[in-house]
Amino acid sequence: MTPDLEADSTRPAIAASTAGGDPPPITEMNCARPWACYYECLHIACLYTDLLQGTLDMLVLRTLAMGPLHGYGIAKAIRTNSGEALDIDFGSLYPALKRLELKGWIGATWEISGYNRRVKVYRLTQAGRKQLRREHSQWADFVSAVGQIMGPVPEEGK
């Protein structure tokens, strides 16, 4: 954090003004400082990234609940089980695998594949099984809440 950010007195005022209700929309017109708009947008982008990462983590845990797989196998299983709708980019998958390994939710060992190549095989741990149950429950609640808001598909012309 820069000294300019720490010393700015408008930051607490913005937080206090939104504590009791909905925050005002951020526009250049009502934004006291340009960097404040930038940081608010970053916060929204971080929330979106957290949702995407959380969803990918849950999909990986669910895939590994079926059995140990290497990275390519995980990506292929997610794609196949989603009816080809989800194509996980390896630039997203491998950081997710590392994140899950660091949290202790998956374990990894180097093994030799059927093609005589070294592959890192991932397995769900007990802690990972517990986390998957927790995330599955939260996901079901989320889907239910969104379903209530969305309701049935509206008919044409209505």
C-alpha positions in Angstrom: 0.0 0.0 0.0 1.4 3.4 -0.9 1.7 6.2 1.7 -0.8 8.2 -0.3 -3.4 5.5 0.2 -2.8 5.1 3.9 -3.0 8.9 4.6 -6.2 9.4 2.5 -9.1 10.4 4.7 -11.7 9.8 2.0 -11.3 6.0 2.2 -12.9 5.6 5.7 -15.7 8.1 4.6 -16.5 6.0 1.6 -16.7 2.8 3.8 -18.8 4.6 6.4 -21.2 5.9 3.8 -21.9 2.4 2.5 -22.1 0.6 5.8 -25.9 1.1 6.3 -27.1 0.4 2.8 -26.2 -0.2 -0.8 -23.1 1.4 -2.1 -23.6 4.1 -4.8 -22.6 3.0 -8.3 -19.0 3.9 -9.0 -18.7 6.4 -11.8 -16.1 9.0 -12.7 -18.6 11.6 -11.6 -19.1 10.5 -8.0 -15.6 9.0 -7.5 -13.6 11.2 -5.1 -10.3 9.9 -6.4 -9.6 8.0 -9.6 -7.6 5.3 -7.7 -10.6 4.6 -5.5 -12.6 3.6 -8.5 -9.7 1.5 -9.7 -9.5 -0.3 -6.3 -13.3 -0.9 -6.1 -13.2 -2.4 -9.6 -10.3 -4.6 -8.5 -12.3 -5.8 -5.6 -15.2 -6.8 -7.9 -12.7 -8.5 -10.2 -11.2 -10.4 -7.2 -14.7 -11.6 -6.1 -15.3 -12.9 -9.7 -11.9 -14.6 -9.7 -12.6 -16.2 -6.3 -15.9 -17.6 -7.6 -14.2 -19.0 -10.7 -11.3 -20.5 -8.7 -13.7 -21.9 -6.1 -15.8 -23.6 -8.9 -12.7 -25.0 -10.5 -11.4 -26.3 -7.2 -14.8 -28.0 -6.5 -14.8 -29.6 -10.0 -11.2 -30.9 -9.5 -12.1 -32.3 -6.1 -15.3 -34.0 -7.5 -13.3 -35.5 -10.4 -10.7 -36.9 -8.0 -13.4 -38.4 -5.9 -13.8 -40.9 -8.7 -10.2 -41.9 -8.5 -6.6 -40.8 -9.0 -5.7 -39.0 -12.2 -2.9 -37.0 -13.7 -3.5 -33.4 -14.8 -4.5 -34.1 -18.4 -6.8 -36.9 -17.2 -8.5 -34.4 -14.8 -9.0 -31.9 -17.6 -10.3 -34.6 -19.9 -12.7 -36.0 -17.3 -14.2 -32.6 -16.5 -14.7 -32.0 -20.2 -16.3 -35.4 -20.8 -18.5 -35.3 -17.7 -19.8 -31.8 -18.6 -20.9 -33.0 -22.1 -18.0 -31.1 -23.7 -19.3 -27.8 -22.2 -16.3 -27.2 -19.9 -12.8 -27.1 -21.4 -10.4 -26.4 -18.6 -7.3 -24.5 -19.7 -4.0 -25.9 -18.4 -3.0 -22.4 -17.4 -5.9 -22.5 -14.9 -5.8 -26.2 -14.0 -2.2 -26.6 -12.8 -2.3 -23.5 -10.4 -5.5 -25.0 -9.0 -3.9 -28.3 -8.5 -1.0 -26.7 -6.7 -3.4 -24.6 -4.6 -5.4 -27.7 -3.6 -2.2 -29.6 -2.8 -0.9 -26.8 -0.6 -4.2 -26.8 1.3 -3.9 -30.5 1.9 -7.0 -31.4 0.0 -5.2 -33.5 -2.6 -1.9 -35.4 -2.6 0.4 -36.0 -5.6 3.0 -38.6 -6.5 5.2 -39.1 -9.5 4.4 -42.3 -11.3 5.2 -44.0 -14.7 2.3 -43.9 -17.2 1.3 -46.6 -19.6 3.4 -44.8 -22.2 6.5 -45.1 -20.0 6.5 -41.4 -19.1 6.6 -39.7 -15.7 3.3 -38.2 -14.7 2.2 -36.5 -11.5 -0.9 -38.4 -10.3 -3.3 -36.6 -7.9 -5.4 -38.2 -5.3 -8.2 -36.8 -3.0 -7.2 -36.8 0.7 -9.5 -37.2 3.7 -9.4 -33.5 4.2 -10.3 -33.1 0.5 -13.3 -35.4 0.9 -14.5 -33.3 3.8 -14.0 -30.1 1.8 -15.9 -31.5 -1.2 -18.9 -32.4 1.0 -18.8 -28.8 2.4 -18.5 -27.2 -1.1 -21.1 -29.5 -2.6 -23.6 -28.3 0.1 -22.7 -24.6 -0.5 -23.0 -25.2 -4.3 -26.5 -26.7 -3.9 -27.6 -23.7 -1.8 -26.1 -21.3 -4.4 -27.9 -23.1 -7.3 -31.2 -23.1 -5.4 -30.9 -19.4 -4.7 -30.1 -18.5 -8.3 -32.9 -20.8 -9.5 -35.4 -19.0 -7.2 -34.4 -15.6 -8.7 -34.4 -16.8 -12.3 -37.6 -18.8 -12.2 -38.9 -20.6 -15.3 -37.8 -19.5 -18.7 -40.2 -16.8 -19.9 -42.4 -17.5 -22.9 -41.9 -15.7 -26.1 -43.6 -12.3 -26.2 -44.0 -12.0 -22.4 
